Amino acid sequence: MPMCSWFREPATAKTLAGFGIHRIGDLAAIPPGTLARILGAKTSRLLFERAHGHDPRPVTPEAAPKSTSASYDFERDELDPTAHRRALLELTERLGLKLRTSRQVASGLALTVTYADGSTTQRSRTLPEPTAHTAAFTTAAYDLYARLGLQRARVRTFALRAEQLTDAEHAVQQLAFDPGDEKRRRIEQAADRARARFGELAVRPGALAEPTEP
């Protein structure tokens, strides 16, 4: 590997090049004493170790994303509130599945609406508790939509963003005593298993089913 693609100190690289050391293999072949006379004890020791693959620095994994989003583009600027809500349902289905698959939960939800003239409006809200439950996202998304009062607005795009993401195992959730909620979560888990095996479209809400020809 060329030295320039591995080492980012131009002055030191130039000094090494003056001695015919252009590649990592060249550097690794230089005796430590000779390298010390060229670069000094501290720098030579560091480069000698790196050239031989010794790097004690801990590996820091990339930080998990703090948000994730999904968008829905209408085929034409859409005025129908039923079509609007159907699009929002599809987005919450996608977000919920994505977070559950990655074992994350969100504490906030933001809705961005792009209109026919290209202008946008955004609303956001904090969720009652961290969640990846599709039903919770849908309730929040419908509430954000209702607050915008889009009865006569032609919508071009909806974008829904789950915010303040954390690992699901670290999230504190309230105990639910609603049998209906517990049943919905079990159904959701079963649907997720089916999607993992047969694809994301294996299970969809009836409201998202394609209409059949009479």
SVG drawing of the C-alpha trace seen along z (x, -y; Angstrom):
<svg xmlns="http://www.w3.org/2000/svg" viewBox="-68 -27 88 45">
<polyline fill="none" stroke="black" stroke-width="0.4" points="0.0,0.0 1.4,-3.5 2.5,-5.5 0.3,-8.5 -2.9,-6.5 -2.0,-5.3 0.0,-8.1 -1.3,-11.6 1.8,-13.6 3.2,-15.2 6.5,-16.3 7.3,-12.9 6.2,-11.2 8.5,-13.5 11.4,-12.6 10.8,-8.9 10.5,-9.3 13.9,-11.0 15.3,-7.6 13.5,-5.6 10.7,-4.6 7.5,-4.9 5.3,-2.0 4.3,-0.3 6.3,2.7 9.4,0.5 8.8,-1.0 8.4,2.4 11.7,3.6 13.7,0.8 15.5,1.8 14.2,-0.2 17.6,-1.8 17.9,-3.1 14.3,-4.4 15.0,-6.2 18.0,-8.0 15.8,-9.2 12.7,-10.2 13.6,-10.3 12.7,-7.8 9.1,-8.6 7.9,-8.9 9.9,-6.0 8.6,-3.7 5.0,-4.6 5.4,-4.1 7.3,-0.8 4.5,0.6 1.8,-0.6 3.7,0.8 3.8,4.2 0.1,4.2 0.3,3.3 -2.3,0.7 -3.4,0.7 -6.1,-2.0 -9.6,-0.7 -12.0,-0.4 -14.9,-2.7 -18.0,-1.6 -20.0,-4.1 -22.7,-5.8 -26.2,-4.5 -28.4,-6.9 -30.5,-9.2 -33.4,-9.2 -34.7,-7.3 -37.3,-8.3 -39.6,-7.1 -41.3,-9.1 -44.3,-8.6 -44.7,-10.3 -48.1,-10.5 -48.4,-9.8 -50.2,-13.2 -50.8,-16.0 -53.4,-14.4 -56.4,-16.2 -58.3,-13.2 -57.9,-12.9 -58.5,-9.1 -55.5,-8.8 -53.5,-10.9 -54.3,-8.7 -53.6,-5.6 -50.1,-7.0 -49.5,-7.8 -50.5,-4.2 -48.0,-2.8 -45.2,-5.0 -45.9,-4.0 -45.9,-0.3 -42.5,-0.8 -41.0,-2.7 -42.3,-0.4 -41.0,2.7 -37.6,1.0 -37.2,0.1 -38.3,3.5 -35.9,5.2 -33.0,3.1 -34.2,3.4 -34.6,-0.3 -37.4,-2.5 -38.2,-6.1 -39.3,-8.8 -40.5,-11.3 -42.2,-11.6 -42.0,-14.3 -44.2,-14.8 -43.2,-16.9 -45.7,-17.7 -44.7,-18.9 -47.5,-20.6 -48.2,-21.0 -46.4,-24.4 -43.2,-22.9 -43.7,-24.5 -43.5,-22.4 -44.9,-22.2 -43.5,-20.2 -45.0,-19.2 -43.5,-17.0 -44.4,-15.6 -43.0,-13.6 -44.4,-10.1 -45.9,-9.0 -43.1,-6.5 -40.2,-5.1 -41.8,-2.6 -41.4,-0.8 -45.1,0.2 -46.8,-0.6 -50.1,-1.4 -48.5,-4.1 -46.8,-5.6 -50.1,-5.6 -52.0,-7.3 -49.3,-10.0 -49.1,-10.5 -52.8,-10.8 -52.8,-13.4 -50.1,-15.4 -52.0,-15.3 -55.3,-16.4 -53.6,-19.3 -52.4,-20.6 -55.9,-20.9 -55.2,-19.8 -58.8,-19.4 -58.3,-21.5 -54.5,-21.0 -53.0,-19.2 -50.2,-17.1 -47.2,-15.9 -45.2,-14.1 -45.3,-12.9 -42.1,-12.3 -42.3,-10.7 -39.3,-10.7 -38.8,-8.7 -36.6,-10.7 -34.5,-10.2 -33.8,-6.6 -32.4,-4.3 -31.7,-0.6 -35.0,1.2 -33.3,3.1 -32.4,-0.1 -35.8,-1.7 -38.2,-1.9 -41.8,-1.1 -44.9,-1.4 -46.8,1.8 -49.9,2.0 -53.1,3.6 -55.1,3.3 -55.8,6.8 -56.5,5.4 -53.1,3.7 -51.3,6.9 -53.2,8.8 -52.2,6.2 -48.6,6.6 -48.7,10.4 -50.3,10.1 -47.6,7.6 -44.8,10.0 -46.4,12.8 -46.6,10.5 -43.0,9.5 -42.0,13.2 -43.9,13.8 -42.3,10.7 -38.9,11.9 -39.5,15.2 -41.6,14.2 -40.8,10.5 -42.2,7.2 -45.3,7.4 -46.3,10.8 -48.6,9.2 -50.3,5.8 -53.2,4.0 -56.5,4.4 -56.5,0.6 -53.4,1.0 -54.6,3.9 -54.9,3.2 -58.5,2.9 -59.7,5.8 -61.5,5.4 -65.3,6.1"/>
</svg>
